[in-house]
Each structure stands twice: as C-alpha cells, then as structure tokens.
C-alpha cells in the first residue's frame, strides 16, 4: 500500500479509502466484515462512513456495522483512520439535521455510540449549511476536540467559496480548520477542476474523491451484467447517454490490458490535491479489483487519450472560460 499525508496535516493515510456507503444496503453484514478485514490486511487505513448511511431511517445502520466490527478486535481501532460525517437528518425533530451547535453535539455523541469508539479521527461536514454562521460551527467543533471526541475536520460537497469561508473563519480563530474535502470527482465528472481543486491546493486541503467510478459508469458497464444497478432509476438512461464514450473507454482500457475501474482510479491518483479516492465496494472481489490501480502508470499519451474521451472543463477558472 502507498501512503500520503492528508492535506497539510501530519496524518498519514492510504492512497485508497474504503467507503461504506453500500454497507447494510447493497452488502449484508457478513460481506461488510469480509471487506473491512480485506481492506485492513491490504494496508487500507482510511475507513469512511457517515451517520446517515445504511438506508434505515435515523438508525445509522452502517455506523453500527462498522462499530460491531471494531468491537470484535480492540486492536483494529488504532490501525485505522476512522472518518464519519454530520449534517443529514437523523431524527424527526427540526434540529436533528444540519450544522447547528445543537445538532453537531448530539450527532457526534450518537455516532460515537454506534461506532463503539471514544473518538472520530476525521469528522466531516456532509454538506454546507448556509443558515448557520461559521463562528457557531467552529465553536461546536472545537469543543469536540477539547473533549477528545474528534481529531481532524473535513468538508464534503462544498463549493470553493465555502471552503474559503470555512478556512478563513478557522484561521481567524487560530485553528487548523479543514484538512480534507470530499467531492464527487471522476473522469466522467470533472467539474471540481474549475474551482474546488484549486481552492483545496491553495489551503492545503486533501481531496478525497467519492463516486470515483462515476456511479459504476467507468467500471466496465457495457461489458458487465450488473444485476444490482440495472434496476436502479436512471442507470440505463446514463448508459445510453454516454454509450459512444463508454465504447471508446472500454476498448481503450482493453488495449492497455487493465480493468476500466483500475484505470479510472489510477487517473485520479495522479490528479492535483487528490489524497485518496474512496472505493465503495459491494463485494470483496470489487475491493481487490480496484486495488490494481496502485500498480498502474499512465504516460502522457494515455492521459491525452483519456482527456479526449472524457474532456474536462478546460482547466481552472477563470482561464477555462475567459481570457
């Protein structure tokens, strides 16, 4: 396994992260345990979850699965960097959501209970809250650090100006602020190259891309009979919309002698500011297949072809669209 620092922090994390979004929904607990065991054995130390994962309303079911796995062997906790998230609606009450100090405190305590641990290494704001001032958010987050419940903070689904606001507010308080940002990013979705990636590079924030395979689009969709996704809304429509690109993409990966999912991840691994793409497997085989990305080297001619198949926005803003 390869390791790097998470943004400007001194925290060392694996170049691939284990995402748990499918735990308890598309993967049963036995398979989830097998995936976590395999990830740990293969050197993945960044485990990412969220309080709203698991598709069981308000239960935090995915966190419960991770917590039961951690409790089976106390030594596991100190071998991983445990990341979770706060923002989503976790109860029937009006304040059981978003980023008020009220909700942050309760949500963190609930996550700790489900995860069966006394601290979260990376606590991420799952979405920006435009109705709560940064002074309130950071005050609540700093209290969690003071109590030993959280070590680092990250964001997710933030625009570049949200990242700037959060970072400048933390700096005024003489605090570290954000060390990571989770954004949707893949060859098939490169919007963050306009402003989010440049903002993260400027502030020393590590990017943790989610949906790195474009929701399965880049994982050999044309050649696979994916029974799980074929019945999901919009999958076939997306496939048909991108069919010409997918035909070129999968043929090109075949000429490289590499599985499409591994090539897609290898491309992300060399993008500026990217720390660790999140693998969101449903099976152990999917997990191990993605890890082949660490062994792939992409030369300039390959990168040029990938840019031709999956064009980006033209570079950073504003040069991408203005003189």
C-alpha positions, 0 to 999 in steps of 0.5 A, a space after each residue: 500500500 502507498 501512503 500520503 499525508 492528508 492535506 497539510 496535516 501530519 496524518 498519514 493515510 492510504 492512497 485508497 479509502 474504503 467507503 461504506 456507503 453500500 454497507 447494510 444496503 447493497 452488502 449484508 453484514 457478513 460481506 461488510 466484515 469480509 471487506 473491512 478485514 480485506 481492506 485492513 490486511 491490504 494496508 487500507 487505513 482510511 475507513 469512511 462512513 457517515 451517520 446517515 448511511 445504511 438506508 434505515 431511517 435515523 438508525 445509522 445502520 452502517 455506523 453500527 456495522 462498522 462499530 460491531 466490527 471494531 468491537 470484535 478486535 480492540 486492536 483494529 481501532 488504532 490501525 485505522 483512520 476512522 472518518 464519519 460525517 454530520 449534517 443529514 437528518 437523523 431524527 424527526 425533530 427540526 434540529 436533528 439535521 444540519 450544522 447547528 451547535 445543537 445538532 453537531 453535539 448530539 450527532 457526534 455523541 450518537 455516532 460515537 455510540 454506534 461506532 463503539 469508539 471514544 473518538 472520530 479521527 476525521 469528522 466531516 461536514 456532509 454538506 454546507 449549511 448556509 443558515 448557520 454562521 461559521 463562528 457557531 460551527 467552529 465553536 461546536 467543533 472545537 469543543 469536540 476536540 477539547 473533549 477528545 471526541 474528534 481529531 481532524 475536520 473535513 468538508 464534503 460537497 462544498 463549493 470553493 467559496 465555502 471552503 474559503 469561508 470555512 478556512 478563513 473563519 478557522 484561521 481567524 480563530 487560530 485553528 487548523 480548520 479543514 484538512 480534507 474535502 470530499 467531492 464527487 470527482 471522476 473522469 466522467 465528472 470533472 467539474 471540481 477542476 474549475 474551482 474546488 481543486 484549486 481552492 483545496 491546493 491553495 489551503 492545503 486541503 486533501 481531496 478525497 474523491 467519492 463516486 470515483 467510478 462515476 456511479 459504476 459508469 467507468 467500471 466496465 458497464 457495457 461489458 458487465 451484467 450488473 444485476 444490482 444497478 440495472 434496476 436502479 432509476 436512471 442507470 440505463 438512461 446514463 448508459 445510453 447517454 454516454 454509450 459512444 464514450 463508454 465504447 471508446 473507454 472500454 476498448 481503450 482500457 482493453 488495449 492497455 490490458 487493465 480493468 476500466 475501474 483500475 484505470 479510472 482510479 489510477 487517473 485520479 491518483 495522479 490528479 492535483 490535491 487528490 489524497 485518496 479516492 474512496 472505493 465503495 465496494 459491494 463485494 470483496 472481489 470489487 475491493 481487490 479489483 480496484 486495488 490494481 490501480 496502485 500498480 498502474 502508470 499512465 504516460 502522457 499519451 494515455 492521459 491525452 487519450 483519456 482527456 479526449 474521451 472524457 474532456 474536462 472543463 478546460 482547466 481552472 477558472 477563470 482561464 477555462 472560460 475567459 481570457 
